[in-house]
Amino acid sequence: MRVFLHISLIFIVLQASGQRIITAGSAITETVCALGECAKIVASDRTSLYPAEIQKLPSIGYRTSINAEGIISLKPTLFIVEADYVKPEVIEQIKSAGIPVLAIERSYSLEGTKSLIQKVAGALNRTTEGVGLIAKIENELSEAKKISARATTPPRVLCVFNRDKAALSIAGTNTFAEILKYVGALPAVTGVEGYKPLSTETLITSRADFLLLFESGMQALGGVDGVLTIPGVQQLPAGKKKQVIAMEGILLSNFGPRLGEAAKELATQLYAHKP
């Protein structure tokens, strides 16, 4: 169940003094801050790690551990949450306490990012800032496209997600792997929705030119040298040329205000040695 609130009602609440915002979902938190309202956030969820000052605030927990009582006790004037992130009954309890709720769909696309920014900007009466933020992202994506034009053949990139050494997964559609389309790259494995366990056979047949991981994931594997010891990696162009890219997980996966920045960074690493 998705919960939506008319923007007009949100405006009425936010015009009152003592604005207090609680966010749930790192992309939402980052967007509020990028629009200049970070100081009005009084609490956020466990995934909200950027900007760093958010980590000093009270945490409302993570997904199923989030309860209405903890949120209500902080007396927020607005709760902005990723759609389907919190249990429907929790949302209903929060609304019953008279707290406006704005639930926003998560989408791994430029259009989804623009929609997120527009909705948050509208709710916070920061429409002008929202327009500027979207323009910045579009300019950065244009710069990433220019960088990718250096290559005559699009590189094949295998996006890998892991938390430890034991379980590696392919990142497919509706994951951070969607960023490849903004840097002129191709997914080395197609037909994967979400995340799927990565087998040695799939790894070898991917013929990946590059491996793309979160920095935290590569650290768990022991750095680049550790990644190169994964069975099958040395048989890939990526392994033979040691073409392993690691990026900050939140930057790579949020598809929020730093989408353009993420694309530029990835494009720069992919095409650094292209003529």
N, C-alpha and C positions, 0 to 999 in steps of 0.2 A: 504494500500500500504506500502510495506516495502522498505526502502532505504538502499542500501549497497554500500560500496566504496572499491575499490581494495586496499589491504594493501600496495602495492608498492607505490601508490600515497600518502598514509598517511606518509610513511617513508620519502618521498621527502620533504613534508611540515615540518615534525617534526625535520628534521635535521637542519632546519634553527634556528637561534638564537632567543631568546625571545619567547620560547614556552608558549602558553596560551591555557588552556583547559577549556571548559565548559561542565558540565555533567548534564544529566537529567535522574533521576532514582536512588534511594538510593543504590541499589546493585552495580550499575556502579560506583558511586562516591566512595563507600567503596573499590571497587576493585582497582581503580586508586591509592587510598591512600595506600592500602596494598602492592602495587607494588613499593612504594617509590616515587610517583610523586604527592603527595598531594599539595605540595607548588606551583605546576604549574596550579592548578585549580583556575580560577579567578571568577567563578560564578557557581551556581548550582540551582537545583529546590527546591521546598518547602519540598519534602519528604526526602531530603538528610540532615539528622541530626547527622550522625555518620561518621567520628569522630567529636567531638564537635567543633573543629576549623572551620569546614565547615560552621557552623551557623553564623560566623562573615562575610562571604562573601556576595556579592550582590545576591539576589534571582531572578531567571528568571520567577518564578511563578509556576503554577501547571497545567499540561495537557492543557486543552482548553484555559487557560489564557496565555499560553506562546506564545509570538509573535516574529517574525523574527527580527523586528527592535531593540528590546532590546538586543538580542544576537549579532547582527551585530555591534552594537555600542560599544561593549566591545572588538572588534577586536580579536576574538579567532583564534588560528591556527588549532584547531580541536574541533568539537562538537560531543561528544559521548552520544548517547541517546538510551533509551529502545525502541525497535521497537513498532510502533503504539501508542507511548506515546504522540507524538506531531502531530498536523494536517499535512497531506501530503503537503498542500500548504505552510505551514511554512517551512518545510524541503526544498522544492524547492526554496523558496526565499533565504534561507541560502546558499544553494549550488550555486545559481545564483550570490551571492556576493563573490564567490570564496573561501568559507570556506568548507573544507572537513568535511563530515558527516559520522560517523560510527554508524549504527543502529544495535542493538543486541537483539535477541529474549530473552524474559524472560521465564525461565523454572524452575519449582519447583522440581528439581531433582539433584542428584550428577553430572550426565552427563551435565545437563544444566549449573551448576556452573562451571564445568571444561571448558566448551566451552566459557563461559563468560570470564573467566580468561585468557584463551589462546588468544582470540581475542583482548582483551584490552592490554595484554602483548605484543602481536605482533605489535600492532599499536604504542605502546610507546617504542619499542625496549627494552623491559624488559622480554625477553623470559626466561632467566635463573631464574629470580625472580618468574616468573609464574610457572615454573616447581617446584620450592621449595614450593610455596604456595599451590599447588595442593597436593604435598606430605604431607604437614602438615595437610591438611584437611582429607586426607585418613587415616593418623595415628590416628587422633582424632576420626574418625568414627569407627576405629577398637577398640579403647578404649571404646567407647560407647557400642559397641557390646559385649565386655567382661563384662561390667557392667550389661547389660540386661540379660546376661546368668545366673544371680543369680536367676531368676524367673523360676519356672517350668511351669507356665501358663501365657501366654501373657496378660497383663492388657488391659481392654477395656477403651479407652480414648475418651471422647467427647470434641472436639475442638469447642470453643465458641468464636464468635467475637461480640463485641458491642462497641459503643461509649458512650452510656448513659444507663439509666435504662429501657427505653421504648422499645428498639428494640434489641432482642437477635437473633443471627443467628448461624446456624451450619456451620462450615467450612468443606467443602468436598474436592473433588479432585481438583487439580490445585490451592491449597491454602497452607497456612502454615501447614495444617494438613498432608501434604505429609511427614513431618519430622518423623511421627510415624513409618514408615517403616525402619528408621535407628536406632530405639531404641527398636525394638522387641515388639512394641505395636500394638494393633488393633483399627481401628476406631469403636466407639460404634454405629455409624449410617453409613450405606453404601448407595450407590446409589445417593449421593448428588454431583452435579457438581457445583463448585464455592461455593457461599453462599446462604443459604436458611433459611427463618424465622424459629425460633425454637419454636414449640408449646409445651405445657405442656404434651400432650399425647406422642409426640415424645421423649421428655426428659425422661419420666418415662419408656417407652419401650426400651430405649437405654441400660438400665442396666449398665451404665457407672461406672467403678471402680475409675476413675479420671475425673475431669474437668480441661481443659487446656485453659487459657485465657491470653490475653495481660495484663501486669501490669496496663496499663492505663484503660483497660476495667474493671478490678477488682476494681480499685479505684473508678470508676464511680458507681459501684454497692455497695460501702460501705465496701470494704474489704471482707475477708473470711466470716465474719458474715453476710454481706449483700448477698453474693452469696447463703448462706445456707437458706435464706428466700425466694428464688425464688420458686414459686409453683412447687412441684414435686421433687425438689432436695433432700429433706429429705427421699424420698422413694428409693433413689439410694444408692448403696454401697459407692459411692463417698461422698454423703451427710452424711450418717450414720458415716463414718470414718473421715469426714472432710478432704477428700483427694482432695484438690483444689490447682492447681499449676498455678502460674502466672509468666510469663517471659517477659523480655523487648521485645516489639513488633517488633522492627527493627531486633534484633538478631534472633528472632524466625521466622520471615517471609521473610527475605532478600534472603536466599539461595545464599549468596555471600561468601566472604572469611572466614566468621565466622560460616559457616555451621557446621563444626566439633565441634566447641566450643558450639554451640547451642545444638547439639545432646548429647554431654557429660553432659551438665547441665541438660537437660531434663531427660536423663537416670538416673543420680544421684538422682534426685528427685523422679522418678517413683519407683526406686528399693532401696531406702534408708533403708527400713525396711525389705527387703527380706533376708532370711538366705543364 
